[in-house]
Amino acid sequence: LEEKAKNSLVNFKGDDIGFVSRDSSRESVKLSDKILNDSEFAYFLMNVFNTDQNSSYVIINDNKAILYKINKQKLDMNSDKFEQ
């Protein structure tokens, strides 16, 4: 699965889910639970935010890998976020 994910990165197009943060919910990005359930989405985000790769993949389980490409980044200037 990992080899297939690596090879798929070359021609990866994907779907734009917009901006996400560490605490985004699956519903907030309108991602179907047929793709990822809530815990899988949280695991995916944790891995994306813990790496410095702009384009990579996250192995979710033995038969599911999610590829991603970060197109743009922005800083959330919400004061509530700074207090956390």
TALINVEN-V865114 format. One record per helix or strand. SS is the DSSP state (~ for helix, > for strand). FROM is the first residue (numbers start at 1). TO is the last residue. If there is no record, write none. Layout:
ss	from	to
SS	FROM	TO
SS	FROM	TO
This chain:
ss	from	to
~	2	11
~	27	29
~	38	49
>	55	61
>	64	69
~	79	83
